[in-house]
Amino acid sequence: MITDIPPGLFGIRYNVPVERQATKPIQIPVDLIVRPFKKQVNKQIVLIEAKSAGDYANVNKRRKEETQKMNQLKREYGDGINYLLFLCGYFDAGYLGYEASEGIDWVWEHRIDDLTYIGL
């Protein structure tokens, strides 16, 4: 269970188990999972999805996938999950606005120090 990860540990390309009603459990792939030493206000686990885009067209095709993934993770693990995107490349205001409206935050590759705001 991901909530059992000791503080200070992380995993790369981690499959997070999620129960589904009426079907067998599924594994949701996450690029990086971190249990910070210091927990942010009621957030215990940080899940980071790395996204890279060479143009604006492709990112809008995938934005609903992140929302669905985050909703499944929140249903399973509650508000102790901090799900965010690590963005590299071209992401327009439409994409960013959609993700923000769904409660998904992001960090830009050129502002990696922003991860300190969530205790990393």
C-alpha atoms as a printed R data frame, in Angstrom:
    type eleno elety resid chain resno       x      y       z
1   ATOM     1    CA   MET     A     1   0.000  0.000   0.000
2   ATOM     2    CA   ILE     A     2   1.438  3.366  -0.937
3   ATOM     3    CA   THR     A     3   0.473  4.905   2.384
4   ATOM     4    CA   ASP     A     4   2.935  2.521   4.071
5   ATOM     5    CA   ILE     A     5   5.970  4.063   2.364
6   ATOM     6    CA   PRO     A     6   8.335  5.434   5.036
7   ATOM     7    CA   PRO     A     7   9.150  9.174   5.006
8   ATOM     8    CA   GLY     A     8  12.043 10.096   2.730
9   ATOM     9    CA   LEU     A     9  11.572  7.250   0.246
10  ATOM    10    CA   PHE     A    10  10.518  7.422  -3.389
11  ATOM    11    CA   GLY     A    11   9.795  5.162  -6.339
12  ATOM    12    CA   ILE     A    12  10.214  5.709 -10.070
13  ATOM    13    CA   ARG     A    13   7.635  4.321 -12.509
14  ATOM    14    CA   TYR     A    14   5.478  2.975  -9.719
15  ATOM    15    CA   ASN     A    15   2.235  1.065 -10.261
16  ATOM    16    CA   VAL     A    16  -0.342  2.230  -7.724
17  ATOM    17    CA   PRO     A    17  -3.105 -0.311  -6.961
18  ATOM    18    CA   VAL     A    18  -6.672  0.990  -7.165
19  ATOM    19    CA   GLU     A    19  -9.814 -1.017  -6.407
20  ATOM    20    CA   ARG     A    20 -12.723 -0.768  -8.848
21  ATOM    21    CA   GLN     A    21 -16.337 -1.588  -8.215
22  ATOM    22    CA   ALA     A    22 -17.596 -4.763  -9.884
23  ATOM    23    CA   THR     A    23 -14.221 -5.518 -11.513
24  ATOM    24    CA   LYS     A    24 -10.779 -6.567 -10.421
25  ATOM    25    CA   PRO     A    25  -8.267 -4.003  -9.119
26  ATOM    26    CA   ILE     A    26  -6.162 -2.051 -11.604
27  ATOM    27    CA   GLN     A    27  -2.639 -0.680 -11.471
28  ATOM    28    CA   ILE     A    28  -2.266  3.021 -12.270
29  ATOM    29    CA   PRO     A    29   1.241  3.887 -13.483
30  ATOM    30    CA   VAL     A    30   2.788  6.973 -11.905
31  ATOM    31    CA   ASP     A    31   6.158  8.372 -12.965
32  ATOM    32    CA   LEU     A    32   7.321  9.279  -9.461
33  ATOM    33    CA   ILE     A    33   5.957  8.616  -5.978
34  ATOM    34    CA   VAL     A    34   7.501 10.389  -2.973
35  ATOM    35    CA   ARG     A    35   6.876 10.291   0.753
36  ATOM    36    CA   PRO     A    36   8.403 13.583   1.974
37  ATOM    37    CA   PHE     A    37  10.222 13.791   5.297
38  ATOM    38    CA   LYS     A    38   7.968 16.707   6.244
39  ATOM    39    CA   LYS     A    39   4.338 16.273   5.408
40  ATOM    40    CA   GLN     A    40   2.491 19.174   3.902
41  ATOM    41    CA   VAL     A    41  -0.868 20.062   5.453
42  ATOM    42    CA   ASN     A    42  -2.644 16.649   5.469
43  ATOM    43    CA   LYS     A    43  -0.778 15.526   2.299
44  ATOM    44    CA   GLN     A    44   1.251 12.399   2.920
45  ATOM    45    CA   ILE     A    45   2.197 11.110  -0.530
46  ATOM    46    CA   VAL     A    46   3.248 13.058  -3.639
47  ATOM    47    CA   LEU     A    47   2.532 11.516  -7.049
48  ATOM    48    CA   ILE     A    48   4.206 13.211 -10.010
49  ATOM    49    CA   GLU     A    49   3.323 12.625 -13.638
50  ATOM    50    CA   ALA     A    50   5.967 13.827 -16.134
51  ATOM    51    CA   LYS     A    51   4.495 15.368 -19.286
52  ATOM    52    CA   SER     A    52   6.436 16.504 -22.328
53  ATOM    53    CA   ALA     A    53   4.912 18.126 -25.406
54  ATOM    54    CA   GLY     A    54   6.476 19.274 -28.634
55  ATOM    55    CA   ASP     A    55   3.363 21.190 -29.697
56  ATOM    56    CA   TYR     A    56   0.032 22.400 -28.350
57  ATOM    57    CA   ALA     A    57  -2.164 19.946 -30.289
58  ATOM    58    CA   ASN     A    58  -1.152 16.715 -28.562
59  ATOM    59    CA   VAL     A    59  -1.505 17.883 -24.960
60  ATOM    60    CA   ASN     A    60  -5.206 18.656 -25.232
61  ATOM    61    CA   LYS     A    61  -5.909 15.105 -26.392
62  ATOM    62    CA   ARG     A    62  -4.572 13.709 -23.109
63  ATOM    63    CA   ARG     A    63  -5.804 16.177 -20.498
64  ATOM    64    CA   LYS     A    64  -8.839 14.096 -19.542
65  ATOM    65    CA   GLU     A    65  -6.603 11.095 -18.846
66  ATOM    66    CA   GLU     A    66  -4.833 12.953 -16.034
67  ATOM    67    CA   THR     A    67  -8.160 13.980 -14.528
68  ATOM    68    CA   GLN     A    68  -9.451 10.412 -14.596
69  ATOM    69    CA   LYS     A    69  -6.221  9.096 -13.071
70  ATOM    70    CA   MET     A    70  -6.287 11.704 -10.288
71  ATOM    71    CA   ASN     A    71  -9.960 11.007  -9.508
72  ATOM    72    CA   GLN     A    72  -9.307  7.260  -9.216
73  ATOM    73    CA   LEU     A    73  -6.333  7.872  -6.927
74  ATOM    74    CA   LYS     A    74  -8.262 10.326  -4.712
75  ATOM    75    CA   ARG     A    75 -11.193  7.890  -4.424
76  ATOM    76    CA   GLU     A    76  -8.844  5.149  -3.294
77  ATOM    77    CA   TYR     A    77  -6.449  7.094  -1.057
78  ATOM    78    CA   GLY     A    78  -8.352 10.247  -0.112
79  ATOM    79    CA   ASP     A    79  -6.978 13.729   0.286
80  ATOM    80    CA   GLY     A    80  -3.624 12.443   1.559
81  ATOM    81    CA   ILE     A    81  -2.535 12.261  -2.084
82  ATOM    82    CA   ASN     A    82  -0.910 15.233  -3.785
83  ATOM    83    CA   TYR     A    83  -1.055 14.591  -7.552
84  ATOM    84    CA   LEU     A    84   0.794 17.016  -9.783
85  ATOM    85    CA   LEU     A    85   2.243 17.309 -13.259
86  ATOM    86    CA   PHE     A    86   5.879 17.987 -14.125
87  ATOM    87    CA   LEU     A    87   5.628 19.870 -17.426
88  ATOM    88    CA   CYS     A    88   8.264 20.096 -20.144
89  ATOM    89    CA   GLY     A    89   7.545 21.798 -23.446
90  ATOM    90    CA   TYR     A    90   4.451 23.453 -24.869
91  ATOM    91    CA   PHE     A    91   1.303 23.675 -22.742
92  ATOM    92    CA   ASP     A    92  -1.202 26.390 -23.541
93  ATOM    93    CA   ALA     A    93  -3.604 28.284 -21.289
94  ATOM    94    CA   GLY     A    94  -6.500 26.013 -22.317
95  ATOM    95    CA   TYR     A    95  -4.666 22.924 -21.075
96  ATOM    96    CA   LEU     A    96  -3.463 24.588 -17.880
97  ATOM    97    CA   GLY     A    97  -6.914 26.041 -17.169
98  ATOM    98    CA   TYR     A    98  -8.563 22.652 -17.615
99  ATOM    99    CA   GLU     A    99  -6.113 20.942 -15.271
100 ATOM   100    CA   ALA     A   100  -6.457 23.718 -12.677
101 ATOM   101    CA   SER     A   101 -10.253 23.509 -12.801
102 ATOM   102    CA   GLU     A   102  -9.955 19.786 -12.010
103 ATOM   103    CA   GLY     A   103  -7.690 20.461  -9.021
104 ATOM   104    CA   ILE     A   104  -4.450 19.355 -10.666
105 ATOM   105    CA   ASP     A   105  -1.374 21.495 -10.065
106 ATOM   106    CA   TRP     A   106   1.879 21.503 -12.017
107 ATOM   107    CA   VAL     A   107   5.563 22.379 -11.834
108 ATOM   108    CA   TRP     A   108   7.539 23.564 -14.855
109 ATOM   109    CA   GLU     A   109  10.855 21.900 -15.715
110 ATOM   110    CA   HIS     A   110  12.606 25.275 -15.610
111 ATOM   111    CA   ARG     A   111  11.179 25.991 -12.123
112 ATOM   112    CA   ILE     A   112  11.972 22.716 -10.402
113 ATOM   113    CA   ASP     A   113  12.646 24.593  -7.146
114 ATOM   114    CA   ASP     A   114   8.870 25.061  -6.898
115 ATOM   115    CA   LEU     A   115   8.772 21.494  -5.563
116 ATOM   116    CA   THR     A   116  10.001 22.915  -2.264
117 ATOM   117    CA   TYR     A   117   6.514 24.372  -1.757
118 ATOM   118    CA   ILE     A   118   5.198 20.845  -1.266
119 ATOM   119    CA   GLY     A   119   8.029 19.698   0.958
120 ATOM   120    CA   LEU     A   120  10.372 18.138  -1.619
